[in-house]
Structures are given as structure tokens and as C-alpha cells.
Amino acid sequence: MLRLVSQGALAFSSTSTWSSSITSLTYRGIRLWSAAYTTTSNSVPEKLHVCVVGSGPSGFYTVDRLLKRYGDGVHVSILDRLPTPFGLVRSGVAPDHQDTKNVINQFSSIAGDARVSFLGNVLVGRDVDVNELRALHHAVVLAYGAESDRRLDIPGEDGSPGAGVFSAREFVWWYNGHPDARHLPIDLSKVRSVAICGIGNVALDCARALLAPPLRFVPTDLAAHALAQLTGDHQTGGGSAVREVHLVARRGPVQAACTPKELKELLTDCGVSARTATPDQLTVSEADSAEMKATRLKRRVFELVSKAVGEASAADAATAAGDRSSPQRRRDLFFQFYRNPVEVLRGPGGAVTGLRVERTAVRPDGPGGTSVAVGSGVFDTIPCDMVLKSIGYKSLPVQGVAFDCRRGVIPNVAGRVLQQTNATASSAASGSTSGSGGGGKGGVPAADVGLYVVGWLKRGPTGIIGTNLVDAEETVDSLAGDAEALLRAGEMSHGSAGPPGAAGLEALLRQRGVRVVGWRRWRLLDEHELAAGRAAGRVREKVTEVREMLRICGFAVE
């Protein structure tokens, strides 16, 4: 059983009928802000006002669930720190996967609903804090995802800017035109070999961007600066110099985290020659056989790797024998299975020269009999000019909200955020969100009623876009279970009109001089990108600078 704990008094200093005058909002006895705005009388029926922080898939699916559950009885404010919506769909999905990006059409329909207010270019913690959002709404749902990365924590990982080590997230953001990654010091004309640590789908996306024929990306929404580096122009010269990519995995092909569909696309559609570092890397153990027998997807991944490596070996043999009829492939993909990165090697000036790895063996020593990689004490060096780390995304904390630093999630039970107490911190450290331990009586965790979480911030960076739909259902169910108490608290604090919601938030942000990009302003930027794309024969031409985005959205910029 979950114990719900209220947030204390939220009160306007004015009466429940407001006019064009200065109105002070008080939260827990603290005066937060003053703003001049108008509202209607007490006779207006109260709506449930919800604020969703983050406009990626988990945020939009949460809004969708709220609209379907409450109809006209809800209004949702959805925030994003960038002027652009859609989060991971815009900045994380590969440019050559336009079918996946079609979900934007559904999200656009949601954002255009009269019951929804999109507020872009609003950063929580800079422009407004969580307590203020809570004071203005009945409930706040945190859906801002994962914008950091797990580290290798090995020598040479950190270096001066431009030293050739990036996270896969940074690289994906770079080629997708995310403003934060626009100026990353990446120069593919000087990179021949790339080592990618990890073999999940994000790692394969990176490998495909580096190895596939550049013309594959011309019609897509790949950022213009990345396309120029791949294809070459009068500024970049001959384009990308990348000729080989190494996928480095601590375990074997049977334990690879990628899906067969993504792997097949890389191996069959991109003109690569697949190889392994040593022939024994495709040897199957009894444990591997058992895993493949139990899981069809694991078997399929192994079959795809084996087939591709075999075909490349046959092509090499034919070429060596003088048979020129075999297709000539430009670029090599090396599977470096059973290799654990231990050091990034650097030469004079700090440039990356290689990745030192330790050979490993797989043992069933993990929790529940899962396999783990065990070092052998034998080391190799993979020559490379750039290293990409694709070992997992990580969420970041927000001030005033409990956070489990080890797991990179906000401690919660079914989407209800747990209160930030010493007991909760202890529970979070152990990774418990099951309802045992916490800050309530008798060890029952106390939920910070009115505060919820969804998506990667709730469960960790796992699953596909559609996974967030089920996740949002659970969180909205929890919010709905608290709705009566939330509405009652809102009426007690603000009168029968309830909290001001989006109108009050917009008034606060205007007072602070925040240039809020509403949905109509975003549509100006959207149409600009689409028109530029049509002119260039592409899906869209993304604007990658926030300053330019704001100018196109109609704001005066210096």
C-alpha cells in the first residue's frame, strides 16, 4: 500500500475572482511570484490542470492518455527546453528511419488540441522551477528523458575538446541537428577508423551513418553540416575518410543487445564487408546454444553475423584467386566480440590513436544466472582515430525532486514520485521502487502526491518509442487515482476556479522575459524547415541554432 502525502498549502493572496492586477502566489508560505492577469469568476467549472515537462514520446503519450480519460475536464501544459517539440523522435531516431518519425503526425494532432498548451524554449530550473509548476497546476508529470550518458571510466576517456571521444548520444545529436551538438569538433575527413563501444541499436545507427553510402542520407533530414561531411563539398573537400568501424562488445554475438532488424539493415543494405577480429569469436558454447534455443531473437542475431562474416570471407577468397566478379565493397565492419575497453590511447597532442581492450570470456555468474564478461589478462589494441561510447543513456536530476543517482531514475511507485527523504534516499540507493522501504509509516514509502514521472526518467533508458505508451498508461492511472484529492486541494488553495494552469504559467514566463515558443510559433519554424527541404529535394532542412529558431518563430534577436 502506498501512503499519499499532501504538499501543504498553496494559496493566492487575492480572492477567487481575479482581475488585471498584481496577484501573488504563495507556496508553503513562500511568495513565489507576482503577475498581472485576468481570470473568470468562481462560477467557472474547475478543470484538472496538469503540466508535463518534456515533449518527447513519453510526454506526448501522457498528454494523449489524459485527454482521452478526462475529455474537456482537463487542460495540459507541455514544456520543452528547446523551441522544437518531439524530443527523441526529432533528435534521436536515425534520419534513414523516416517511417519511425511518422509518429510526429500523431503528436502534432495532440499538441494542436485546444486542451493543450505547448510551451517551448522553457527550461525548468532556469526559467521556472518545479515548485512553481506545482503551485500553478494540480499535478506535474516529469517526462524529460535522458540527456546524459554512462561512462566507461577508463584512462584516456576524457581529453581536450576535439580529442576524438564522444558518446553515441552526442554523435546522434550531431548528425540529427540537435542545437547542443551542432558545434561538436567532429571532422570525418580526418577519421579513417572508428571504434564504437557497445552493440545495441544506437551503436548500429552510428555505424550505419559512418559506413553506408552517403547518398542514402541525401533525401532524409540528416543535418546539413553532417551531410556535407559525409558527401564532401567545396568546404569539406573529399567528404568522410571513414573506411572501417569496430563494434566492441564485452560479451559474444549471442548476448548482443541489438535487434535482428537493425543488424540486418546494416549488414545487407549498406555495402559493408563484415569481419571478426579472430575466427574463434563465432564459436558457440553450450550456454550460447541454450540461450539461442530459448530466444529466437538471439539465434537470429547470431545467424546474421555468421552469414555476413562467411560471405565476406568467400568474397576475399574469390578476389585473392583473381575472380573480379565478386562485388567490391568499400568499407569494413569489424565485430570485436569478447573485448572490454580498458584505455583510450592517445598520441602527441592528445589525438586518439587506438583503443586498448582486454579479451574476455563469458561466465554465467550474474544475478539469476545471467552471463557476465570476465577478464583474461590478455590485451589487444584496436587502431582507431575516434571512439564512440554507446553503453547507455542516463537521466539527470532536477532540483527539489528525489533522484536515484546509481540507477539514473526518479524513485517512484507506478509513476508516483517518492518524497525526498533520508529513508527514500536509502531505498533509492538499493534500487527499490517496489513499495518496500521508504519514507512512510512502518516503512511504507510516501508518495509526493501531485508529482509523477514517466518514460526513461521513470524506468531507465529501455524500450522503443511504443514502450512509452504502456508506461504512460500506468502513470496516468496513478494520477487518476489521486485526481479527487488533487482537485479538492486545488479548490482549497485557489477557490472553485482552481489553479491557473497554463494561463498562470504563461503570465509568469512573460513577466520574466522568457521567449516562449507556443504551438503557432513552432509551426512557423516547422513550415520553414519543410520548405527548405522541398527546395533541396529532402524531407526537411533542420535549423540547428536556437537563435535562428527564435528569429524564424517571430522573436527579435540581437
C-alpha positions in Angstrom: 0.0 0.0 0.0 1.3 3.5 -0.9 0.8 6.3 1.5 -0.1 9.6 -0.1 1.2 12.8 1.5 -0.1 16.2 0.5 2.1 19.2 -0.3 0.7 21.7 2.2 -1.0 25.0 1.5 -1.0 26.6 -2.0 -2.8 29.9 -1.9 -3.4 33.0 -3.9 -3.3 36.2 -1.8 -6.3 37.5 -3.8 -9.8 36.1 -3.7 -11.1 33.5 -6.1 -12.2 36.2 -8.5 -9.1 37.8 -10.1 -8.7 40.8 -12.3 -6.0 42.7 -14.1 -3.9 43.4 -11.0 -0.9 42.2 -9.3 -1.5 38.7 -7.9 0.9 36.9 -5.6 1.2 33.2 -5.5 2.3 31.6 -2.2 3.7 28.0 -1.9 4.3 26.6 1.6 4.3 30.1 2.9 6.8 31.4 0.4 5.9 34.1 -2.0 6.9 32.8 -5.4 6.0 35.5 -7.9 3.6 38.3 -8.8 1.9 38.8 -12.2 -0.9 40.8 -13.7 -3.5 38.7 -15.5 -7.2 38.1 -15.6 -9.4 35.1 -14.8 -13.1 34.5 -14.6 -15.4 34.2 -11.6 -16.0 31.4 -9.2 -18.8 30.0 -11.3 -16.5 28.6 -14.0 -16.3 24.8 -13.6 -12.8 23.6 -12.4 -10.6 21.7 -14.8 -7.8 19.3 -13.9 -4.6 21.3 -14.8 -1.6 19.1 -15.5 1.9 20.2 -16.5 4.0 17.7 -18.5 7.8 18.5 -18.5 9.2 17.1 -21.7 7.7 16.8 -25.2 9.2 13.5 -26.3 7.3 10.3 -26.8 6.6 9.7 -23.1 5.4 13.2 -22.7 3.0 13.2 -25.6 1.7 9.7 -24.8 0.9 11.0 -21.3 -0.9 14.0 -22.7 -2.9 11.7 -25.1 -3.9 9.4 -22.2 -5.0 12.4 -20.1 -7.1 13.9 -22.9 -8.8 10.5 -23.6 -9.5 9.9 -19.9 -10.8 13.4 -19.0 -12.2 14.9 -22.2 -13.0 18.5 -21.7 -12.3 18.2 -18.0 -8.5 18.6 -18.4 -6.0 21.2 -19.7 -2.4 20.2 -20.2 0.7 22.4 -20.4 3.6 20.6 -22.1 7.0 22.1 -21.8 10.3 21.6 -23.7 13.6 23.3 -23.1 14.1 23.7 -26.9 11.9 25.7 -29.2 11.3 22.4 -31.0 9.0 19.6 -29.8 9.2 15.8 -30.1 12.4 15.1 -28.2 14.0 11.8 -29.1 11.9 11.4 -32.3 13.5 14.6 -33.7 17.0 14.2 -32.3 17.4 10.5 -31.7 15.7 8.5 -34.4 18.0 7.8 -37.3 17.5 10.0 -40.4 17.0 7.0 -42.7 14.2 5.7 -40.5 11.6 8.2 -41.6 8.7 5.7 -41.1 9.5 5.7 -37.3 9.4 9.5 -37.3 5.8 9.5 -38.7 4.6 9.3 -35.1 5.2 13.1 -35.2 1.9 13.4 -37.1 0.1 11.9 -34.1 1.9 14.1 -31.7 1.2 17.2 -33.7 -2.5 16.5 -33.6 -2.3 16.2 -29.9 -0.4 19.5 -29.5 -2.8 21.3 -31.7 -5.8 20.4 -29.5 -7.4 23.3 -27.7 -7.0 21.5 -24.4 -3.2 21.5 -24.8 -0.7 24.4 -24.5 2.8 23.8 -25.8 5.5 26.0 -24.3 8.8 25.6 -26.0 12.1 27.3 -25.1 11.3 26.9 -21.4 14.0 25.3 -19.2 12.9 24.0 -15.8 15.5 25.2 -13.3 16.3 28.3 -15.3 13.0 29.9 -16.3 10.7 28.2 -13.7 11.2 25.6 -11.0 9.3 22.5 -10.1 7.7 24.1 -7.1 6.3 26.9 -9.2 4.9 24.5 -11.7 3.2 22.6 -8.9 1.7 25.7 -7.5 0.2 26.5 -10.9 -1.2 23.1 -11.7 -3.0 20.3 -9.9 -0.2 17.8 -11.0 3.2 17.8 -12.7 4.5 14.9 -14.7 8.2 14.8 -15.3 9.0 13.3 -18.8 12.3 15.0 -19.7 14.0 11.7 -20.6 17.8 11.0 -20.5 20.2 13.7 -21.8 23.4 12.4 -20.4 25.5 9.2 -20.7 27.0 6.4 -18.8 30.8 6.5 -18.7 33.5 3.9 -19.4 35.6 5.3 -16.6 38.9 4.3 -18.3 42.1 6.2 -18.8 42.1 8.5 -21.9 38.3 8.8 -21.9 38.5 12.5 -21.1 40.6 14.8 -23.2 40.7 18.3 -24.5 37.9 19.4 -26.8 38.2 17.8 -30.2 40.2 14.9 -28.8 38.1 12.3 -30.5 36.0 10.6 -27.8 32.2 11.2 -27.9 29.2 9.5 -26.6 26.9 7.9 -29.1 24.2 10.3 -27.9 26.4 13.2 -28.8 27.1 11.8 -32.2 23.5 11.0 -32.9 22.5 14.5 -31.8 25.3 15.9 -34.1 24.0 14.2 -37.2 20.4 14.9 -36.3 20.9 18.6 -35.9 20.4 19.0 -32.1 21.5 22.5 -31.1 23.6 21.2 -28.2 25.7 19.1 -30.5 25.9 21.4 -33.6 29.4 22.6 -32.8 31.0 19.3 -31.7 34.5 19.1 -33.0 33.9 16.2 -35.4 35.9 16.1 -38.7 35.2 12.9 -40.6 37.7 13.9 -43.3 40.5 13.1 -40.8 39.0 9.9 -39.4 39.7 6.5 -41.1 38.8 4.1 -38.3 36.1 4.4 -35.6 35.7 2.2 -32.5 32.2 2.0 -31.1 31.9 0.6 -27.6 28.6 -1.3 -27.5 26.5 -3.3 -29.9 22.9 -2.1 -29.2 20.7 -0.4 -31.8 22.1 3.0 -31.1 25.6 1.7 -31.9 24.3 0.2 -35.1 22.7 3.6 -36.0 26.1 5.2 -35.6 27.9 2.5 -37.6 25.3 2.8 -40.4 25.8 6.6 -40.6 29.5 6.1 -40.9 29.6 3.2 -43.3 26.6 3.5 -45.6 26.8 5.2 -49.0 26.3 8.9 -48.3 23.7 9.1 -51.0 21.4 7.1 -48.7 21.1 10.1 -46.5 20.6 12.9 -49.1 16.8 12.7 -49.2 16.5 12.5 -45.4 16.5 15.1 -42.6 20.1 14.4 -41.7 21.6 17.8 -40.6 23.2 19.7 -43.4 26.6 20.0 -41.6 26.7 16.2 -41.2 25.6 15.6 -44.8 28.4 17.9 -46.0 31.0 15.9 -44.1 29.7 12.6 -45.4 29.4 13.6 -49.1 32.0 16.4 -49.3 31.6 19.9 -50.8 33.7 23.0 -51.6 34.3 23.5 -47.8 34.9 19.9 -46.6 36.7 18.6 -49.7 36.5 14.8 -50.2 34.0 14.0 -47.5 34.3 11.2 -45.0 37.5 9.3 -44.8 36.0 6.5 -42.7 36.8 3.1 -44.1 36.3 0.8 -41.1 34.2 0.7 -37.9 34.8 -1.7 -35.0 31.9 -2.7 -32.8 33.4 -3.6 -29.4 31.4 -5.9 -27.2 32.4 -7.3 -23.8 30.4 -10.5 -24.5 29.7 -12.6 -27.6 27.3 -12.4 -30.5 24.6 -14.4 -28.7 24.5 -11.7 -26.0 24.4 -8.7 -28.4 21.8 -6.1 -27.4 20.8 -5.2 -30.9 17.7 -6.4 -32.7 17.8 -8.6 -35.8 16.0 -6.0 -37.9 18.6 -3.3 -37.2 21.5 -5.6 -37.7 20.2 -7.0 -41.0 19.8 -3.4 -42.3 23.4 -2.6 -41.5 24.8 -5.9 -42.9 22.7 -6.1 -46.1 21.7 -2.5 -47.2 24.9 -0.6 -46.5 27.5 -2.3 -48.7 29.8 -3.3 -45.8 32.2 -6.2 -45.5 31.7 -7.9 -42.1 34.6 -9.4 -40.3 35.6 -10.7 -36.8 38.8 -9.9 -35.0 39.6 -13.6 -34.7 37.9 -16.7 -36.1 37.1 -18.1 -32.7 34.7 -15.2 -31.9 31.9 -17.1 -33.6 32.5 -20.3 -31.6 29.3 -21.3 -29.8 29.4 -22.6 -26.3 26.8 -24.9 -24.6 25.5 -21.9 -22.7 25.2 -20.0 -26.0 23.3 -22.8 -27.6 20.9 -22.9 -24.7 20.3 -19.1 -25.0 19.6 -19.4 -28.7 17.3 -22.3 -28.2 15.3 -20.3 -25.6 15.3 -17.0 -27.5 14.6 -16.8 -31.2 15.9 -13.2 -31.5 19.3 -14.2 -30.1 19.5 -17.0 -32.6 18.6 -14.7 -35.4 21.3 -12.2 -34.4 23.9 -14.9 -34.4 22.8 -16.3 -37.7 23.0 -12.8 -39.3 26.6 -12.2 -38.1 27.8 -15.7 -39.1 26.3 -15.4 -42.6 27.7 -11.9 -43.2 31.2 -12.8 -42.0 31.1 -16.0 -44.1 30.1 -14.1 -47.2 32.9 -11.6 -46.7 35.4 -14.4 -46.3 34.2 -16.0 -49.5 34.5 -12.7 -51.4 38.0 -12.2 -50.1 39.0 -15.7 -51.3 37.5 -15.1 -54.7 39.3 -11.8 -55.0 42.6 -13.4 -54.0 42.0 -16.0 -56.7 41.6 -13.4 -59.3 37.8 -13.5 -59.6 36.8 -9.9 -60.2 33.1 -10.7 -60.5 32.6 -10.5 -56.7 31.2 -7.1 -55.6 33.8 -4.8 -54.4 32.8 -3.3 -51.0 34.3 0.0 -49.8 34.1 -0.2 -46.1 34.7 -2.8 -43.4 32.7 -3.6 -40.3 34.7 -5.5 -37.6 32.9 -7.3 -34.8 35.1 -7.2 -31.8 33.4 -9.7 -29.6 34.7 -10.6 -26.1 36.7 -7.4 -25.9 36.4 -5.0 -22.9 37.7 -1.4 -23.4 40.4 -0.6 -20.8 42.1 2.5 -22.2 41.8 5.1 -24.9 45.3 5.5 -26.4 46.5 9.0 -27.5 49.4 10.3 -29.4 51.2 13.6 -29.4 48.8 16.5 -29.0 46.1 14.2 -27.5 44.8 12.7 -30.7 43.2 9.3 -30.4 45.4 6.5 -31.9 43.7 3.4 -30.6 41.5 1.6 -28.1 43.2 -0.9 -25.7 40.9 -3.8 -24.9 41.1 -6.9 -22.7 40.0 -10.2 -24.0 37.1 -11.7 -22.0 35.2 -14.9 -21.5 31.5 -15.2 -20.7 30.5 -16.9 -17.4 27.0 -17.5 -16.0 27.9 -15.6 -12.8 25.4 -12.8 -12.9 22.1 -12.4 -11.0 19.7 -15.1 -11.8 22.3 -17.0 -13.9 22.8 -14.2 -16.4 26.1 -14.1 -18.2 28.9 -11.7 -17.3 32.2 -10.9 -19.0 35.3 -12.0 -17.1 38.8 -10.6 -18.0 41.5 -12.9 -19.2 44.6 -10.7 -18.7 45.3 -10.7 -22.4 45.2 -7.3 -24.1 44.9 -6.1 -27.7 45.0 -2.7 -29.4 42.4 -1.6 -32.0 43.8 1.1 -34.1 41.3 4.0 -34.5 41.0 7.7 -34.8 37.7 8.2 -33.0 35.9 6.4 -30.2 32.1 6.5 -29.7 30.7 5.3 -26.3 27.3 3.5 -26.8 26.9 1.9 -23.3 23.7 3.6 -22.2 21.9 6.9 -21.7 21.5 8.5 -18.3 18.9 10.8 -16.9 19.8 13.9 -14.9 18.2 15.1 -11.6 16.1 18.2 -11.2 16.3 20.4 -8.1 13.9 19.6 -5.4 13.0 16.1 -6.6 14.3 12.8 -5.3 16.8 11.1 -7.6 18.5 7.7 -7.7 22.0 8.5 -8.9 23.1 4.9 -9.3 20.2 3.9 -11.5 19.7 7.3 -13.1 15.9 7.4 -12.4 13.5 9.2 -10.1 12.3 6.8 -7.4 8.7 6.0 -7.9 5.9 3.5 -7.5 3.8 3.1 -10.7 4.8 6.7 -11.7 4.1 8.3 -8.3 7.3 10.1 -7.3 8.5 9.2 -3.8 9.3 12.0 -1.3 12.8 13.2 -1.0 13.8 12.0 2.5 16.7 10.1 4.0 14.7 6.9 4.0 13.8 7.4 0.4 17.4 8.0 -0.5 18.3 4.8 1.2 15.7 2.9 -0.7 16.8 4.6 -3.9 20.4 3.5 -3.3 19.2 -0.1 -3.2 17.2 0.4 -6.4 13.9 -0.3 -4.8 10.7 1.2 -6.3 8.5 -1.7 -5.4 6.9 -0.3 -2.4 9.0 -1.8 0.3 11.0 0.7 2.4 10.7 4.4 2.0 9.5 7.4 3.9 6.1 6.4 5.3 4.8 4.9 8.5 6.0 1.4 9.1 8.4 1.6 6.2 5.7 2.3 3.6 7.0 4.8 1.0 5.5 8.2 1.0 4.4 9.4 -2.4 4.9 13.1 -3.2 1.2 13.5 -4.2 0.8 15.6 -7.3 4.2 14.8 -8.7 4.6 12.0 -11.2 7.2 10.6 -13.6 7.1 8.7 -16.9 9.4 7.3 -19.6 13.2 6.8 -19.3 13.2 9.0 -16.2 10.8 6.6 -14.6 12.2 3.2 -15.7 15.6 3.8 -17.2 16.6 4.1 -20.9 15.0 0.9 -22.2 12.4 0.0 -24.8 11.2 1.5 -28.1 9.0 4.5 -28.7 5.9 2.4 -28.3 7.0 1.2 -24.9 6.2 4.7 -23.6 2.5 4.2 -24.4 2.1 1.4 -21.8 4.3 3.4 -19.4 2.2 6.5 -19.8 -1.0 4.5 -19.2 0.4 3.3 -15.8 1.4 6.8 -14.7 -1.9 8.4 -15.8 -3.7 5.6 -13.9 -1.8 6.6 -10.8 -2.6 10.3 -11.4 -6.3 9.5 -11.9 -6.3 7.6 -8.6 -5.2 10.8 -6.9 -7.4 13.2 -9.0 -10.1 13.6 -6.4 -7.6 14.7 -3.8 -5.8 16.9 -6.2 -9.0 18.7 -7.3 -10.0 19.1 -3.7 -6.6 20.6 -2.8 -6.7 22.9 -5.7 -10.1 24.2 -4.7 -9.0 24.7 -1.1 -5.9 26.6 -2.3 -7.4 28.7 -5.1 -11.1 28.7 -4.8 -13.6 27.0 -7.1 -11.8 28.2 -10.2 -8.8 26.1 -9.2 -5.1 26.8 -10.1 -4.5 29.0 -13.1 -2.6 26.3 -15.1 -1.2 27.3 -18.5 -2.5 30.8 -18.3 -0.8 31.5 -15.0 2.4 29.8 -16.2 2.5 31.9 -19.4 1.9 35.1 -17.3 4.8 34.2 -15.1 7.1 33.5 -18.0 6.2 36.7 -19.7 7.0 38.6 -16.6 10.4 37.0 -16.6 11.1 37.8 -20.2 11.1 34.2 -21.4 10.6 33.9 -25.1 8.0 31.1 -25.1 7.6 29.3 -28.3 3.9 28.3 -28.5 2.5 25.9 -31.0 1.7 28.5 -33.6 5.2 29.8 -33.4 6.6 26.3 -33.7 4.5 25.8 -36.9 6.4 28.8 -38.4 9.7 27.0 -37.8 8.2 23.7 -39.0 7.0 25.2 -42.3 10.3 26.9 -42.8 12.2 23.6 -42.4 9.8 21.7 -44.7 10.0 24.4 -47.4 13.8 24.5 -47.3 13.8 20.7 -47.5 11.5 20.7 -50.6 13.8 23.2 -52.3 16.7 20.9 -51.7 14.9 17.6 -52.5 14.9 16.5 -48.9 12.4 15.7 -46.2 13.3 18.8 -44.3 16.3 21.1 -43.7 16.7 21.4 -40.0 17.6 24.7 -38.3 20.3 23.8 -35.8 20.8 27.1 -33.9 18.4 28.2 -31.2 19.0 31.9 -32.0 17.9 31.3 -35.6 15.0 29.2 -34.5 13.7 32.0 -32.4 14.1 34.5 -35.2 12.1 32.3 -37.5 9.5 31.9 -34.8 9.0 35.7 -34.8 11.1 36.9 -32.0 13.5 39.8 -32.3 17.1 38.6 -31.8 20.2 40.6 -31.3 
